[in-house]
């Protein structure tokens, strides 16, 4: 009986660890600004309103969730991906669904499931 319980707990730990460790990296990296997003080229001054992509994490200074972890990346076009991010802010666990598109070397666009479109401009620093 004890061996069965130990084996079951070990198997459960492996499954939970595998699920927790799985996260897809973002198709872009670096820091982007909301400010003057329509301007050409990269932004020399990023300002305070930024979004940073780092591995499978996304940090956003605008909105209710500032630290998001990517759950899924599915490429839907040459420079477009369907994304699912997850956030947890001590009271609420939620998911954010959107399409991320690379417009050019210095601009990306997020089309949120809510219908909102966000254009962002790459920061130099």
C-alpha positions as CSV (number, residue, x, y, z in Angstrom):
1,X,0.0,0.0,0.0
2,X,2.8,2.4,1.0
3,X,4.7,1.7,-2.2
4,X,1.5,2.3,-4.3
5,X,0.9,5.7,-2.6
6,X,4.5,6.7,-3.0
7,X,4.5,5.7,-6.7
8,X,1.3,7.6,-7.3
9,X,2.5,10.7,-5.6
10,X,5.8,10.6,-7.6
11,X,3.8,10.2,-10.8
12,X,1.6,13.1,-9.9
13,X,4.6,15.3,-9.1
14,X,6.1,14.6,-12.5
15,X,2.9,15.4,-14.3
16,X,2.5,18.7,-12.4
17,X,6.1,19.7,-12.9
18,X,5.9,19.1,-16.6
19,X,2.7,21.1,-16.9
20,X,4.1,24.0,-14.8
21,X,7.4,24.1,-16.7
22,X,5.7,24.3,-20.1
23,X,5.6,27.8,-21.6
24,X,6.3,28.9,-25.1
25,X,8.8,31.7,-25.7
26,X,7.4,34.9,-27.4
27,X,8.2,35.3,-31.1
28,X,9.7,38.8,-30.3
29,X,12.0,40.0,-27.6
30,X,12.9,43.3,-26.1
31,X,11.2,46.5,-24.9
32,X,8.5,48.3,-26.8
33,X,6.7,51.6,-26.1
34,X,3.1,52.7,-26.5
35,X,4.2,56.3,-26.9
36,X,4.5,57.7,-30.4
37,X,4.0,54.2,-31.8
38,X,3.2,55.5,-35.3
39,X,6.6,57.2,-35.7
40,X,9.1,55.5,-37.9
41,X,12.2,53.7,-36.6
42,X,12.9,52.7,-33.0
43,X,12.1,55.0,-30.1
44,X,15.2,56.7,-28.5
45,X,13.2,57.4,-25.3
46,X,10.8,54.6,-24.2
47,X,8.9,56.6,-21.6
48,X,6.9,55.0,-18.8
49,X,4.3,53.2,-20.9
50,X,6.1,50.0,-22.0
51,X,5.7,46.3,-22.8
52,X,8.8,44.0,-22.5
53,X,9.0,40.5,-23.9
54,X,11.6,38.3,-22.3
55,X,11.6,34.5,-22.9
56,X,8.1,33.3,-22.0
57,X,7.3,36.4,-19.9
58,X,5.7,39.7,-20.9
59,X,5.8,42.7,-18.6
60,X,3.3,45.5,-19.3
61,X,3.1,48.9,-17.5
62,X,-0.3,49.6,-18.9
63,X,-3.4,47.7,-17.8
64,X,-4.4,45.6,-14.9
65,X,-1.9,42.7,-15.2
66,X,1.8,43.7,-15.3
67,X,3.4,40.3,-15.3
68,X,2.1,37.7,-17.8
69,X,3.5,34.3,-18.8
70,X,3.0,32.8,-22.2
71,X,1.0,29.6,-22.4
72,X,0.6,29.1,-26.2
73,X,2.1,30.3,-29.4
74,X,0.6,29.2,-32.8
75,X,2.0,30.7,-36.0
76,X,-0.9,31.8,-38.2
77,X,1.0,33.6,-40.9
78,X,4.5,34.7,-42.0
79,X,4.8,37.2,-39.2
80,X,1.7,36.6,-37.2
81,X,1.0,34.4,-34.1
82,X,-2.1,33.5,-32.1
83,X,-1.1,34.0,-28.4
84,X,-2.4,33.0,-25.0
85,X,-0.9,34.5,-21.9
86,X,-1.8,33.8,-18.3
87,X,-1.6,36.2,-15.3
88,X,-2.1,35.8,-11.6
89,X,-2.4,38.9,-9.3
90,X,-3.1,37.2,-5.9
91,X,-6.8,37.4,-6.3
92,X,-7.5,36.5,-10.0
93,X,-6.0,34.0,-12.4
94,X,-6.9,34.8,-16.0
95,X,-5.9,34.4,-19.6
96,X,-5.4,36.9,-22.3
97,X,-6.0,35.9,-26.0
98,X,-4.6,38.0,-28.9
99,X,-2.8,38.0,-32.2
100,X,0.7,39.3,-32.3
101,X,2.0,40.6,-35.7
102,X,5.4,42.0,-36.7
103,X,4.7,45.1,-38.7
104,X,8.4,45.8,-39.5
105,X,11.7,45.7,-37.6
106,X,10.6,48.4,-35.2
107,X,6.8,47.9,-34.8
108,X,4.5,45.1,-33.6
109,X,0.8,45.0,-33.3
110,X,-1.4,43.2,-30.8
111,X,-5.1,42.5,-31.8
112,X,-6.8,41.6,-28.6
113,X,-9.8,39.2,-28.4
114,X,-11.8,42.2,-27.1
115,X,-11.4,44.0,-30.5
116,X,-8.8,46.5,-29.3
117,X,-5.7,46.9,-31.4
118,X,-2.4,48.0,-29.8
119,X,0.6,49.3,-31.9
120,X,3.9,49.3,-30.2
121,X,7.3,50.7,-31.2
122,X,10.7,49.1,-30.4
123,X,12.9,50.9,-27.8
124,X,16.6,51.4,-28.4
125,X,17.5,51.0,-24.8
